[in-house]
């Protein structure tokens, strides 16, 4: 990759380019420690542009979640199927309540999980407030995934934008998720993306996506609420951690019964099928290089790749 492409823009360059959109002639990598850069990034989000930002998991490709055209531009830029929903990033827990339309029992469970795992790699799927969230975001499912990222640059961007930010991983659809600004530039150098260089992501894998869903009522006690946490996508927080969290929590409504279960996938879904969470398609994460799954007996004494698999 051309090293000149990934050199952060200086303050002088930003001042010279201030008359036009700073990414109007292709993507740029900028330094988020500069306050002027972050102010400009917030303006780009509000004006319907694209900003890539670091999170603790991977880099995201962000746009105004309340702007249908901006959200649509994520799909076209990523070459992502419209059936694959977008995760909405918020600054803090109270911002999520405006984006959902759930009953009090679901909200209480969400409140407990958000206090435990936010900010962090936890995406919570609930019924969307359709007055705020477009079907473009939800892939027409009526459910929206929301998370609060645990990264200072991501949080500062959301605060500067004064908008919730819809953001999948910042890579072309089907490519491996990016953990550095250079990775984002590699995929989007010919697009118009303002890339905030926050260094390497800590996790390198996406957030865990969990849907809070009401189960059937207890026949013996119709007022008892069975609520299940369905793990739709594994990620930065394990099923065991969620199980421990609900075993230790105490709901105000004593009628609520909680359980957690991971959705078992026997096969991946066709891209024409509407999904409630991202990461479910066959070619969602696909490295460009040949890849192999090896058993222990295929590895040599020094755990090196057998030469007969090199081709």
Phi, psi and omega in degrees: 000143179292118184295332180296331182294326188263008179287126181301146179286141179275166178299322180299317179296321180296319180295321181292330184263005190294341182287329183245167174301129188293349181239027188289341182243039181116173182282155177223152174255130184231165185264111184286354176284347177275120183300325180296324177298316183290324175298316180294322178298318177298321178295320179299316178299313182297329182270007174092011180271181182250133176230128174265135185220151179280146168232179179289343181265287177217177176282141179253156174251103193256149174210164179300117183289345181262002182247110184299316181296320179295316179297321179297326180296334175298314181297315183292321181290320179281344188061044186259138177299140180291352178275357182257108189291165180254145174272137180259128181259132180238161183284322180205172188302318184297335179290337182287331186297330179288343187259357183238162178224081185233163177282171187295327181294316178296318180298323180295319178294317177302316181302317180295314182292320180295319177297327182279318192244358178252145351291145182167181187278054180234119176252126183254124180260124179217172177297134184277146168281102187289350173285339182250321188253124182283152172301340175299319179292318188270000186059030177075012183273340184085001179241143181234138175265129183233140173213159176246109186287149180259066178211131185298325181291316179299314181294321179293323178296314180299320180293318179293322181288333183057033180214148167293145185244120174280130184202112165275184177294147187272069177213158173299146183303131180096346179273165178291142183296142185276141176242002178219158178298324179300323179297320179295315179300322181302319181277330191238020185300333180264003178259184181250078182238130177268109191257117178272116184273101180252020182081197183277142175288150184283315186276311182082358173230161186288173178289156172283130181257123183233128175260129175268118185225139176283132176267184180294150179286152177288126182297321181288331180223089185300341181273357180278134184254116174265113181242129182245141172264111179264116176279107183275332178214126176290152181193223188291342178239132187277163175301322180298321180293322177292319179298319179294320181298317182282337177287334183264346185278157178231110180280147177294323176275106185291351179279349182282128174244129186247145172212164181229141180211141178267130178293122181272127181254111174278337177206158179273156189274148174293151185288351177276350183271133180286132183248150175272348179214148178286168175085018184256351184276157184302318185254030183293315179239108186222107177294150181286331182274154176303137182232151184225149171250118186248143172268167183301322184286350177274345181272145178283183183297331182258018178055040178260160180289125178303136184297330183287357176257000186294335180264000000 
